[in-house]
């Protein structure tokens, strides 16, 4: 039986165990992660946490609606065993109708949605081989970019998140990301550091930061969560250098490097150039009215 459970009634140990041992495992779905990035969330639970579907939501004029939090690319249904389309549809039927609107991104394994769905692109690279073997599958242009970056007098080192945040705000303007969202991100990184689930690296020239990235580290995946570059960093192929550094460090670990994808052709081409494979995940947009 599927139950709708409010956040304060969740057995966190059982819930997180289900996420950790699920076939669809994603770091975004852990309770401590959602507690930071989601305004509110509840969950649908099959029997004794055999499968779970977190439902992050916001309220407008006291009316709740399901909304994908920032810094979570894929949520959806997580299960210890392979699920059927019938089980998935049963979960969908159990989403309370009090949520008048749904805008939720399901993980790539939840390929049962047929209506009101937008298919989106993600890119992943399995780090199951030695670095030199993985490097061979880089495109000619990406190999050149990496080699050019390595020739420069750069310092590549772990950096405080505060430095990267300053660089991001100086060089990017995301209207949809408010100061409140940046505050959530800072808190998230703080918790991730305490749990040893993040790596933040930057590239410096004469002590000045020209690019950096935040990577999420989980048991199965390394997620390319955030990157920021100055104009000099863009010109000097720093993004290529940062990703190459992670690939070299985690080669032969069997982890998946999750680029988090993009719908922009130029960025898709960039991710593919590392030998990454394209996969689909699914955005459900639905009104109950």
N, C-alpha and C positions, 0 to 999 in steps of 0.2 A: 504494500500500500504506500502511496505517496502522500507525504504530509507537508503542509506549509508551516514553517517554523520561523518565528521572529528571532532577530539577532540575540536578544538576551536569553533565549531559551536553547541556544545551540550548545551541544556538547563539543567544545572546541577540539578536544583530543581526538574524538572520533571523526569529526569533520575534516580536520587537517590530515589525519591518517588516510582518509579516503582520497583527498587531493594528491597527497604524496605518492600513493600507490595506484593512482588511476592510470588508465591507458592514455588519457588525454592530458596528463600532467602539465600545468602551467603555473608559474610562480604567482601570477596575478590573482589566483583564486584562493590563496590561503587567507584565513580569517584575519590575521594581523595585517596583511597587505590591504585587504578591503576596508578594514577599520580606518585606515589612513586616507585612502583615495576616494572612497564612496561617502556621500553625505549620509546615506542610510543603506542598509541591505538586510534582506531576509533570505531564506533558502527553501527550496523544495528538496525533500529527502525521501529516498526509496528505502522502506523497511528500516533496518538498523544501520543507516549510513552506507548502504551498498552502492548508492549513486546519489550525487547531489547536483543541484543547479542553483548557484547563487543568483539572487535577483537584486542588483543595486538599483536604488531609486532615489529620486528627488521629489520635492513637493512644490507645486505652484498653486497659489490660492487654496492651500490645504488639500489639493488634489494630487495624489501620488502618481508618478509615471516612471517607468523603468528606463534608465539612461546609462549608457556606457561611461564609466569614469575615465578621466584622463589617466594616462600611463598604464592602461590595461588594454592590450590589443585584442586578446581572445579570452572569452569566458565560456558560458554555455554549460553543457552537461558533462560531468566527470564521473566515471564509473570504474570499479575494480575489475569488472568483467566486460566483455564485448556486449554492447547493447544492440537491440533490434530497432527497426523503424517504429514498431508498435510501442515499444517502451518509451522511445523519444516522444512520440505523439501523445502518449499518456501524460508525460511531464508537461507538454505544452498545454494540454487541456486543463491541467491543474494550476496554471498561473492565474491567480485571483483576478477577477474582472474589475476589482477596484482600481487596478492599474489601467487607466483608460488608454494609455499609449505605451508602446514598446519600441525602443531603439537599442537593440542589444546585439553585440558581435559574438557569434558562436565560434568555437575552435574548429580547426580544419578536419577533425575526425567526426564532427557533428554534421555530416553531409546528408541530412534527411529533410531539410527545409525545401519546400516546393513553391510556396507562394509568398509574396511580399518580402522577397529576399534579394539582396544585392550581393553578388559574388565579388570578393576583393582578393588582392594578391599579396602573398607573403613570400619571403625567400629564406631558405635554410641551407646550411652547409654541414654535412656530417664530418666531424673531425675524428675519423676512425683510422687515418693513415699518418705516416710520417709527414712532417712539414714539406719536405722536398717533393713528395708525391702530390700533395694537395696543391703546392705552388705550380706544378706543371699544368694544372687545369685553369690557372689564371689566364685571362685573355692577354694577348701580346701587349695591348695598351696598358693593362693593369700592372703587368710585370715591369714595364718601363717606368710607370708612375712610382712604384715601390722602390725601384732601384735609384731613381732620381731623388726620392725622399731620403733614402739611406745615405746618399752622398753628401747631403747638406749637414751642416754643423748643428744638428738638433740634439736636444736633450729630451729623452722620453722617460717619464717618471710618473709615479703615482702622485696625485695632487688632491688638495682639499676640494670638496664640492663647491664651496663658496667661491673659489676662483673661477670655476667653470660657469657658475651661475652669472657672475659679473660679465664674463665674456659673451654669454648667450644674450643677456639683456642689452649689451652694447651693439650687437651685430644682427639681432633678429627682432622682429615685431610680430608676435602672434596675438591677434585681437581676441581670440577665443580663450587664451590662457591668461587668466587674471592673476593678481597678486595672491589671491587666496589659493589658487592652484599651485603657484610657485611655492607657497608656504607648505602646502601638502607634500610637494616633491622634496623639499628640504627635510621635512620630518621623515618621509619615506626613506631617503638616503641614510639618515641618521640611524633608523632602525635596521636597515639592511647592513650597515657597517657593523653594528653590534652582533648581528647574526652571521657575519662573515659571508654575506651573500651579494657583495658588490665589489667591483673593481673600477676605480676612476683613474684614468691615465690621461696625461697631457703632453703636448709637445711644446718646448720652449726654445726661444732664440735669445741668447744673452739675458736669460732670466725672465723674458716676457712670454707669457702664454699666447700661442697663436692657434691652438686647437686642443680639444679634449673630448672625451667620451665617458659615459656611464654605462657599464655593463652589469647586468643582473646575473648572478651565479646561482644556479640551482643544481639539483642532483643530475638532471638530464640535459638541461639547456643553459646556454649563455646568451642572454638577450641584449641586443644593441638598443638600449633604451633611449639614450639621448646623446646628441653630439652638437658641438658648437665650434665654429671656426671664424677667425678674423679674415679679412680680405687676403692678407698675406698667407694665412693658413690654407685658404682655398687655392691660391695660385701655386703653392708649393706642395700640393698633393698630400696634405696632412691627413685627410680622412683615409686615404689608402694606407698610409703608414700606421695609423692607429689600428685599423682592422687587421692588417698584416701582423702586427705585434701580438694581438690576441690569438690569431690563427696559429702562429708559430709557438706560442706558449702552451696552448691547449691541444695541439696536434697529438694524435694517438690516444686520446682520452675517451673516445666514443661519445663525447658530448655533441649536442647539436648547436651550432651557432645560428641563432635566430636573428635575422636582420630586421625583423618587424615590418618589412615590406613597404611598399608605396604604390600609389596609383599614378604617380608621375612618371612618364616614359624615361626621362633622363636618369632618375634615381633607380628605376627598375633595371636599366642597362648597367648602371654602376654595380648593383648587387650581383647581377648575373656574371659580371666580369671576374668575380672571385671563384667562379665555378658553382655558385649557389643554384639550387633547384627551386623552381616556382611551385607554390602550393596555394590552394584556395581556402579562404575562410569566409564566413557568411554573416552579413548584417541583416537582421530582421527589423523591418519598420512596419509597425502595424497599429491601427486604431481599433479598439473594440466597438466603437460606435457604429 
